[in-house]
Amino acid sequence: MAPIDDPVKRKIARYHLLEKSVCRRCGALNPIKATKCRRCHSKDLRPKKRELTK
């Protein structure tokens, strides 16, 4: 798969892949503005890591 060269498409892809919250209790992905988990209803959320790992 080729990398995305268009900066607008890159920004859209980055938003949809990385702008999420992760529940610390069950690991579910939630919207970034969520206040509680969609799966287990816990309020212990953290932002998804945004740095690339090798």
PQR file with spaces between the fields and no chain letter, atoms N, CA, C, O and H, PARSE charges and radii, in Angstrom:
ATOM       1  N    MET     1       0.848   -1.177    0.000 -0.4000 1.5000
ATOM       2  CA   MET     1       0.000    0.000    0.000 -0.0000 2.0000
ATOM       3  C    MET     1       0.892    1.238    0.000  0.5500 1.7000
ATOM       4  O    MET     1       1.819    1.335    0.804 -0.5500 1.4000
ATOM       5  N    ALA     2       0.624    2.161   -0.875 -0.4000 1.5000
ATOM       6  CA   ALA     2       1.439    3.366   -1.012 -0.0000 2.0000
ATOM       7  C    ALA     2       1.072    4.396    0.061  0.5500 1.7000
ATOM       8  O    ALA     2      -0.084    4.470    0.479 -0.5500 1.4000
ATOM       9  H    ALA     2      -0.129    2.083   -1.529  0.4000 1.0000
ATOM      10  N    PRO     3       2.049    5.186    0.504 -0.5600 1.5000
ATOM      11  CA   PRO     3       1.734    6.236    1.474  0.2800 2.0000
ATOM      12  C    PRO     3       0.865    7.326    0.854  0.5500 1.7000
ATOM      13  O    PRO     3       0.856    7.514   -0.362 -0.5500 1.4000
ATOM      14  N    ILE     4       0.148    8.029    1.695 -0.4000 1.5000
ATOM      15  CA   ILE     4      -0.741    9.090    1.237 -0.0000 2.0000
ATOM      16  C    ILE     4       0.084   10.355    1.043  0.5500 1.7000
ATOM      17  O    ILE     4       0.742   10.818    1.975 -0.5500 1.4000
ATOM      18  H    ILE     4       0.155    7.876    2.684  0.4000 1.0000
ATOM      19  N    ASP     5       0.052   10.920   -0.174 -0.4000 1.5000
ATOM      20  CA   ASP     5       0.831   12.121   -0.474 -0.0000 2.0000
ATOM      21  C    ASP     5       0.037   13.403   -0.289  0.5500 1.7000
ATOM      22  O    ASP     5       0.611   14.445    0.028 -0.5500 1.4000
ATOM      23  H    ASP     5      -0.483   10.543   -0.931  0.4000 1.0000
ATOM      24  N    ASP     6      -1.274   13.342   -0.482 -0.4000 1.5000
ATOM      25  CA   ASP     6      -2.117   14.537   -0.379 -0.0000 2.0000
ATOM      26  C    ASP     6      -2.256   14.947    1.094  0.5500 1.7000
ATOM      27  O    ASP     6      -2.713   14.143    1.906 -0.5500 1.4000
ATOM      28  H    ASP     6      -1.740   12.496   -0.740  0.4000 1.0000
ATOM      29  N    PRO     7      -1.868   16.191    1.458 -0.5600 1.5000
ATOM      30  CA   PRO     7      -1.927   16.596    2.868  0.2800 2.0000
ATOM      31  C    PRO     7      -3.343   16.630    3.447  0.5500 1.7000
ATOM      32  O    PRO     7      -3.523   16.386    4.640 -0.5500 1.4000
ATOM      33  N    VAL     8      -4.338   16.925    2.631 -0.4000 1.5000
ATOM      34  CA   VAL     8      -5.720   16.960    3.130 -0.0000 2.0000
ATOM      35  C    VAL     8      -6.181   15.547    3.479  0.5500 1.7000
ATOM      36  O    VAL     8      -6.775   15.320    4.533 -0.5500 1.4000
ATOM      37  H    VAL     8      -4.192   17.124    1.662  0.4000 1.0000
ATOM      38  N    LYS     9      -5.900   14.601    2.582 -0.4000 1.5000
ATOM      39  CA   LYS     9      -6.285   13.208    2.847 -0.0000 2.0000
ATOM      40  C    LYS     9      -5.502   12.642    4.030  0.5500 1.7000
ATOM      41  O    LYS     9      -6.028   11.842    4.804 -0.5500 1.4000
ATOM      42  H    LYS     9      -5.418   14.786    1.726  0.4000 1.0000
ATOM      43  N    ARG    10      -4.235   13.063    4.166 -0.4000 1.5000
ATOM      44  CA   ARG    10      -3.422   12.612    5.290 -0.0000 2.0000
ATOM      45  C    ARG    10      -4.016   13.093    6.613  0.5500 1.7000
ATOM      46  O    ARG    10      -4.044   12.346    7.591 -0.5500 1.4000
ATOM      47  H    ARG    10      -3.808   13.713    3.537  0.4000 1.0000
ATOM      48  N    LYS    11      -4.494   14.346    6.644 -0.4000 1.5000
ATOM      49  CA   LYS    11      -5.100   14.898    7.856 -0.0000 2.0000
ATOM      50  C    LYS    11      -6.389   14.154    8.215  0.5500 1.7000
ATOM      51  O    LYS    11      -6.644   13.872    9.386 -0.5500 1.4000
ATOM      52  H    LYS    11      -4.472   14.953    5.850  0.4000 1.0000
ATOM      53  N    ILE    12      -7.196   13.839    7.202 -0.4000 1.5000
ATOM      54  CA   ILE    12      -8.437   13.089    7.427 -0.0000 2.0000
ATOM      55  C    ILE    12      -8.125   11.688    7.964  0.5500 1.7000
ATOM      56  O    ILE    12      -8.758   11.225    8.913 -0.5500 1.4000
ATOM      57  H    ILE    12      -6.989   14.068    6.251  0.4000 1.0000
ATOM      58  N    ALA    13      -7.146   11.020    7.349 -0.4000 1.5000
ATOM      59  CA   ALA    13      -6.781    9.669    7.785 -0.0000 2.0000
ATOM      60  C    ALA    13      -6.243    9.682    9.199  0.5500 1.7000
ATOM      61  O    ALA    13      -6.573    8.808   10.001 -0.5500 1.4000
ATOM      62  H    ALA    13      -6.632   11.396    6.578  0.4000 1.0000
ATOM      63  N    ARG    14      -5.407   10.676    9.514 -0.4000 1.5000
ATOM      64  CA   ARG    14      -4.843   10.782   10.865 -0.0000 2.0000
ATOM      65  C    ARG    14      -5.954   10.968   11.894  0.5500 1.7000
ATOM      66  O    ARG    14      -5.923   10.354   12.960 -0.5500 1.4000
ATOM      67  H    ARG    14      -5.138   11.385    8.863  0.4000 1.0000
ATOM      68  N    TYR    15      -6.932   11.811   11.580 -0.4000 1.5000
ATOM      69  CA   TYR    15      -8.034   12.049   12.507 -0.0000 2.0000
ATOM      70  C    TYR    15      -8.797   10.751   12.775  0.5500 1.7000
ATOM      71  O    TYR    15      -9.077   10.425   13.929 -0.5500 1.4000
ATOM      72  H    TYR    15      -6.957   12.310   10.714  0.4000 1.0000
ATOM      73  N    HIS    16      -9.133   10.013   11.721 -0.4000 1.5000
ATOM      74  CA   HIS    16      -9.946    8.810   11.887 -0.0000 2.0000
ATOM      75  C    HIS    16      -9.178    7.664   12.538  0.5500 1.7000
ATOM      76  O    HIS    16      -9.787    6.807   13.178 -0.5500 1.4000
ATOM      77  H    HIS    16      -8.905   10.278   10.784  0.4000 1.0000
ATOM      78  N    LEU    17      -7.854    7.631   12.390 -0.4000 1.5000
ATOM      79  CA   LEU    17      -7.074    6.546   12.969 -0.0000 2.0000
ATOM      80  C    LEU    17      -6.593    6.842   14.384  0.5500 1.7000
ATOM      81  O    LEU    17      -6.535    5.933   15.213 -0.5500 1.4000
ATOM      82  H    LEU    17      -7.359    8.327   11.870  0.4000 1.0000
ATOM      83  N    LEU    18      -6.246    8.090   14.679 -0.4000 1.5000
ATOM      84  CA   LEU    18      -5.551    8.384   15.926 -0.0000 2.0000
ATOM      85  C    LEU    18      -6.330    9.216   16.934  0.5500 1.7000
ATOM      86  O    LEU    18      -5.986    9.200   18.116 -0.5500 1.4000
ATOM      87  H    LEU    18      -6.293    8.829   14.006  0.4000 1.0000
ATOM      88  N    GLU    19      -7.349    9.931   16.525 -0.4000 1.5000
ATOM      89  CA   GLU    19      -8.094   10.791   17.452 -0.0000 2.0000
ATOM      90  C    GLU    19      -9.187    9.983   18.145  0.5500 1.7000
ATOM      91  O    GLU    19     -10.364   10.090   17.801 -0.5500 1.4000
ATOM      92  H    GLU    19      -7.628    9.944   15.565  0.4000 1.0000
ATOM      93  N    LYS    20      -8.783    9.166   19.134 -0.4000 1.5000
ATOM      94  CA   LYS    20      -9.731    8.322   19.848 -0.0000 2.0000
ATOM      95  C    LYS    20      -9.347    8.260   21.324  0.5500 1.7000
ATOM      96  O    LYS    20      -8.221    8.582   21.703 -0.5500 1.4000
ATOM      97  H    LYS    20      -7.827    9.079   19.413  0.4000 1.0000
ATOM      98  N    SER    21     -10.291    7.844   22.138 -0.4000 1.5000
ATOM      99  CA   SER    21     -10.030    7.568   23.543 -0.0000 2.0000
ATOM     100  C    SER    21     -10.054    6.061   23.734  0.5500 1.7000
ATOM     101  O    SER    21     -10.810    5.358   23.063 -0.5500 1.4000
ATOM     102  H    SER    21     -11.206    7.582   21.830  0.4000 1.0000
ATOM     103  N    VAL    22      -9.223    5.563   24.651 -0.4000 1.5000
ATOM     104  CA   VAL    22      -9.162    4.139   24.943 -0.0000 2.0000
ATOM     105  C    VAL    22      -9.562    3.934   26.399  0.5500 1.7000
ATOM     106  O    VAL    22      -9.075    4.627   27.293 -0.5500 1.4000
ATOM     107  H    VAL    22      -8.609    6.134   25.196  0.4000 1.0000
ATOM     108  N    CYS    23     -10.445    2.984   26.622 -0.4000 1.5000
ATOM     109  CA   CYS    23     -10.876    2.663   27.982 -0.0000 2.0000
ATOM     110  C    CYS    23      -9.767    1.894   28.682  0.5500 1.7000
ATOM     111  O    CYS    23      -9.231    0.931   28.134 -0.5500 1.4000
ATOM     112  H    CYS    23     -10.841    2.421   25.896  0.4000 1.0000
ATOM     113  N    ARG    24      -9.421    2.321   29.900 -0.4000 1.5000
ATOM     114  CA   ARG    24      -8.375    1.635   30.653 -0.0000 2.0000
ATOM     115  C    ARG    24      -8.884    0.332   31.269  0.5500 1.7000
ATOM     116  O    ARG    24      -8.085   -0.514   31.672 -0.5500 1.4000
ATOM     117  H    ARG    24      -9.857    3.104   30.345  0.4000 1.0000
ATOM     118  N    ARG    25     -10.176    0.168   31.343 -0.4000 1.5000
ATOM     119  CA   ARG    25     -10.730   -1.019   31.980 -0.0000 2.0000
ATOM     120  C    ARG    25     -10.926   -2.164   30.983  0.5500 1.7000
ATOM     121  O    ARG    25     -10.556   -3.303   31.268 -0.5500 1.4000
ATOM     122  H    ARG    25     -10.824    0.855   31.016  0.4000 1.0000
ATOM     123  N    CYS    26     -11.511   -1.863   29.805 -0.4000 1.5000
ATOM     124  CA   CYS    26     -11.802   -2.948   28.854 -0.0000 2.0000
ATOM     125  C    CYS    26     -11.072   -2.799   27.525  0.5500 1.7000
ATOM     126  O    CYS    26     -11.075   -3.737   26.728 -0.5500 1.4000
ATOM     127  H    CYS    26     -11.812   -0.938   29.574  0.4000 1.0000
ATOM     128  N    GLY    27     -10.441   -1.642   27.256 -0.4000 1.5000
ATOM     129  CA   GLY    27      -9.664   -1.475   26.031 -0.0000 2.0000
ATOM     130  C    GLY    27     -10.463   -1.051   24.814  0.5500 1.7000
ATOM     131  O    GLY    27      -9.918   -1.028   23.710 -0.5500 1.4000
ATOM     132  H    GLY    27     -10.438   -0.880   27.904  0.4000 1.0000
ATOM     133  N    ALA    28     -11.725   -0.718   24.974 -0.4000 1.5000
ATOM     134  CA   ALA    28     -12.558   -0.325   23.841 -0.0000 2.0000
ATOM     135  C    ALA    28     -12.159    1.058   23.324  0.5500 1.7000
ATOM     136  O    ALA    28     -11.747    1.924   24.096 -0.5500 1.4000
ATOM     137  H    ALA    28     -12.167   -0.737   25.871  0.4000 1.0000
ATOM     138  N    LEU    29     -12.285    1.252   22.010 -0.4000 1.5000
ATOM     139  CA   LEU    29     -12.043    2.561   21.409 -0.0000 2.0000
ATOM     140  C    LEU    29     -13.326    3.373   21.462  0.5500 1.7000
ATOM     141  O    LEU    29     -14.409    2.871   21.163 -0.5500 1.4000
ATOM     142  H    LEU    29     -12.619    0.548   21.383  0.4000 1.0000
ATOM     143  N    ASN    30     -13.187    4.637   21.848 -0.4000 1.5000
ATOM     144  CA   ASN    30     -14.315    5.543   21.995 -0.0000 2.0000
ATOM     145  C    ASN    30     -14.002    6.842   21.271  0.5500 1.7000
ATOM     146  O    ASN    30     -12.838    7.107   20.970 -0.5500 1.4000
ATOM     147  H    ASN    30     -12.307    5.044   22.091  0.4000 1.0000
ATOM     148  N    PRO    31     -15.014    7.663   20.980 -0.5600 1.5000
ATOM     149  CA   PRO    31     -14.749    8.983   20.409  0.2800 2.0000
ATOM     150  C    PRO    31     -13.915    9.822   21.375  0.5500 1.7000
ATOM     151  O    PRO    31     -13.957    9.608   22.586 -0.5500 1.4000
ATOM     152  N    ILE    32     -13.165   10.768   20.840 -0.4000 1.5000
ATOM     153  CA   ILE    32     -12.258   11.574   21.656 -0.0000 2.0000
ATOM     154  C    ILE    32     -13.030   12.410   22.686  0.5500 1.7000
ATOM     155  O    ILE    32     -12.486   12.717   23.746 -0.5500 1.4000
ATOM     156  H    ILE    32     -13.131   10.942   19.856  0.4000 1.0000
ATOM     157  N    LYS    33     -14.263   12.781   22.404 -0.4000 1.5000
ATOM     158  CA   LYS    33     -15.061   13.605   23.313 -0.0000 2.0000
ATOM     159  C    LYS    33     -15.882   12.787   24.308  0.5500 1.7000
ATOM     160  O    LYS    33     -16.644   13.354   25.091 -0.5500 1.4000
ATOM     161  H    LYS    33     -14.705   12.532   21.543  0.4000 1.0000
ATOM     162  N    ALA    34     -15.736   11.472   24.286 -0.4000 1.5000
ATOM     163  CA   ALA    34     -16.524   10.622   25.183 -0.0000 2.0000
ATOM     164  C    ALA    34     -16.155   10.874   26.635  0.5500 1.7000
ATOM     165  O    ALA    34     -14.995   11.136   26.954 -0.5500 1.4000
ATOM     166  H    ALA    34     -15.116   11.012   23.650  0.4000 1.0000
ATOM     167  N    THR    35     -17.150   10.793   27.517 -0.4000 1.5000
ATOM     168  CA   THR    35     -16.899   10.940   28.947 -0.0000 2.0000
ATOM     169  C    THR    35     -16.941    9.593   29.651  0.5500 1.7000
ATOM     170  O    THR    35     -16.399    9.452   30.747 -0.5500 1.4000
ATOM     171  H    THR    35     -18.092   10.580   27.259  0.4000 1.0000
ATOM     172  N    LYS    36     -17.581    8.595   29.034 -0.4000 1.5000
ATOM     173  CA   LYS    36     -17.585    7.254   29.585 -0.0000 2.0000
ATOM     174  C    LYS    36     -17.534    6.239   28.451  0.5500 1.7000
ATOM     175  O    LYS    36     -17.879    6.550   27.311 -0.5500 1.4000
ATOM     176  H    LYS    36     -18.022    8.709   28.144  0.4000 1.0000
ATOM     177  N    CYS    37     -17.104    5.032   28.769 -0.4000 1.5000
ATOM     178  CA   CYS    37     -16.896    3.979   27.783 -0.0000 2.0000
ATOM     179  C    CYS    37     -18.227    3.499   27.210  0.5500 1.7000
ATOM     180  O    CYS    37     -19.222    3.381   27.925 -0.5500 1.4000
ATOM     181  H    CYS    37     -16.823    4.779   29.695  0.4000 1.0000
ATOM     182  N    ARG    38     -18.226    3.227   25.915 -0.4000 1.5000
ATOM     183  CA   ARG    38     -19.437    2.751   25.251 -0.0000 2.0000
ATOM     184  C    ARG    38     -19.729    1.298   25.589  0.5500 1.7000
ATOM     185  O    ARG    38     -20.872    0.856   25.473 -0.5500 1.4000
ATOM     186  H    ARG    38     -17.418    3.323   25.334  0.4000 1.0000
ATOM     187  N    ARG    39     -18.712    0.545   26.006 -0.4000 1.5000
ATOM     188  CA   ARG    39     -18.891   -0.878   26.263 -0.0000 2.0000
ATOM     189  C    ARG    39     -19.140   -1.191   27.743  0.5500 1.7000
ATOM     190  O    ARG    39     -20.100   -1.884   28.081 -0.5500 1.4000
ATOM     191  H    ARG    39     -17.784    0.904   26.101  0.4000 1.0000
ATOM     192  N    CYS    40     -18.272   -0.677   28.622 -0.4000 1.5000
ATOM     193  CA   CYS    40     -18.392   -1.039   30.047 -0.0000 2.0000
ATOM     194  C    CYS    40     -18.853    0.125   30.921  0.5500 1.7000
ATOM     195  O    CYS    40     -19.035   -0.048   32.126 -0.5500 1.4000
ATOM     196  H    CYS    40     -17.492   -0.114   28.347  0.4000 1.0000
ATOM     197  N    HIS    41     -19.045    1.309   30.335 -0.4000 1.5000
ATOM     198  CA   HIS    41     -19.546    2.512   31.005 -0.0000 2.0000
ATOM     199  C    HIS    41     -18.600    3.049   32.081  0.5500 1.7000
ATOM     200  O    HIS    41     -19.022    3.804   32.956 -0.5500 1.4000
ATOM     201  H    HIS    41     -18.897    1.450   29.356  0.4000 1.0000
ATOM     202  N    SER    42     -17.330    2.665   32.018 -0.4000 1.5000
ATOM     203  CA   SER    42     -16.336    3.191   32.945 -0.0000 2.0000
ATOM     204  C    SER    42     -15.984    4.623   32.539  0.5500 1.7000
ATOM     205  O    SER    42     -16.063    4.970   31.360 -0.5500 1.4000
ATOM     206  H    SER    42     -16.987    2.052   31.307  0.4000 1.0000
ATOM     207  N    LYS    43     -15.600    5.447   33.501 -0.4000 1.5000
ATOM     208  CA   LYS    43     -15.206    6.828   33.206 -0.0000 2.0000
ATOM     209  C    LYS    43     -13.689    6.983   33.136  0.5500 1.7000
ATOM     210  O    LYS    43     -13.181    8.099   33.026 -0.5500 1.4000
ATOM     211  H    LYS    43     -15.536    5.164   34.458  0.4000 1.0000
ATOM     212  N    ASP    44     -12.969    5.869   33.201 -0.4000 1.5000
ATOM     213  CA   ASP    44     -11.506    5.879   33.175 -0.0000 2.0000
ATOM     214  C    ASP    44     -11.015    5.745   31.732  0.5500 1.7000
ATOM     215  O    ASP    44     -10.700    4.644   31.280 -0.5500 1.4000
ATOM     216  H    ASP    44     -13.381    4.962   33.291  0.4000 1.0000
ATOM     217  N    LEU    45     -10.950    6.879   31.004 -0.4000 1.5000
ATOM     218  CA   LEU    45     -10.522    6.890   29.607 -0.0000 2.0000
ATOM     219  C    LEU    45      -9.191    7.626   29.480  0.5500 1.7000
ATOM     220  O    LEU    45      -8.878    8.513   30.274 -0.5500 1.4000
ATOM     221  H    LEU    45     -11.206    7.773   31.371  0.4000 1.0000
ATOM     222  N    ARG    46      -8.418    7.244   28.473 -0.4000 1.5000
ATOM     223  CA   ARG    46      -7.171    7.935   28.155 -0.0000 2.0000
ATOM     224  C    ARG    46      -7.136    8.183   26.654  0.5500 1.7000
ATOM     225  O    ARG    46      -7.771    7.444   25.901 -0.5500 1.4000
ATOM     226  H    ARG    46      -8.672    6.524   27.828  0.4000 1.0000
ATOM     227  N    PRO    47      -6.407    9.211   26.192 -0.5600 1.5000
ATOM     228  CA   PRO    47      -6.274    9.414   24.752  0.2800 2.0000
ATOM     229  C    PRO    47      -5.390    8.335   24.140  0.5500 1.7000
ATOM     230  O    PRO    47      -4.456    7.858   24.784 -0.5500 1.4000
ATOM     231  N    LYS    48      -5.678    7.950   22.907 -0.4000 1.5000
ATOM     232  CA   LYS    48      -4.870    6.963   22.207 -0.0000 2.0000
ATOM     233  C    LYS    48      -3.494    7.549   21.925  0.5500 1.7000
ATOM     234  O    LYS    48      -3.373    8.738   21.630 -0.5500 1.4000
ATOM     235  H    LYS    48      -6.437    8.338   22.384  0.4000 1.0000
ATOM     236  N    LYS    49      -2.453    6.718   22.014 -0.4000 1.5000
ATOM     237  CA   LYS    49      -1.094    7.193   21.728 -0.0000 2.0000
ATOM     238  C    LYS    49      -0.994    7.601   20.263  0.5500 1.7000
ATOM     239  O    LYS    49      -1.499    6.906   19.381 -0.5500 1.4000
ATOM     240  H    LYS    49      -2.551    5.753   22.254  0.4000 1.0000
ATOM     241  N    ARG    50      -0.342    8.728   20.011 -0.4000 1.5000
ATOM     242  CA   ARG    50      -0.287    9.268   18.660 -0.0000 2.0000
ATOM     243  C    ARG    50       1.088    9.178   18.029  0.5500 1.7000
ATOM     244  O    ARG    50       1.274    9.624   16.897 -0.5500 1.4000
ATOM     245  H    ARG    50       0.068    9.293   20.727  0.4000 1.0000
ATOM     246  N    GLU    51       2.055    8.611   18.736 -0.4000 1.5000
ATOM     247  CA   GLU    51       3.390    8.499   18.181 -0.0000 2.0000
ATOM     248  C    GLU    51       3.549    7.145   17.492  0.5500 1.7000
ATOM     249  O    GLU    51       2.995    6.140   17.935 -0.5500 1.4000
ATOM     250  H    GLU    51       1.903    8.249   19.655  0.4000 1.0000
ATOM     251  N    LEU    52       4.308    7.138   16.411 -0.4000 1.5000
ATOM     252  CA   LEU    52       4.546    5.899   15.694 -0.0000 2.0000
ATOM     253  C    LEU    52       5.503    5.025   16.488  0.5500 1.7000
ATOM     254  O    LEU    52       6.488    5.515   17.042 -0.5500 1.4000
ATOM     255  H    LEU    52       4.759    7.955   16.052  0.4000 1.0000
ATOM     256  N    THR    53       5.212    3.725   16.543 -0.4000 1.5000
ATOM     257  CA   THR    53       6.093    2.780   17.197 -0.0000 2.0000
ATOM     258  C    THR    53       6.718    1.887   16.143  0.5500 1.7000
ATOM     259  O    THR    53       6.080    1.561   15.142 -0.5500 1.4000
ATOM     260  H    THR    53       4.413    3.327   16.094  0.4000 1.0000
ATOM     261  N    LYS    54       7.941    1.495   16.357 -0.4000 1.5000
ATOM     262  CA   LYS    54       8.639    0.652   15.376 -0.0000 2.0000
ATOM     263  C    LYS    54       8.551   -0.791   15.730  0.5500 1.7000
ATOM     264  O    LYS    54       9.083   -1.636   15.010 -0.5500 1.4000
ATOM     265  H    LYS    54       8.460    1.760   17.170  0.4000 1.0000
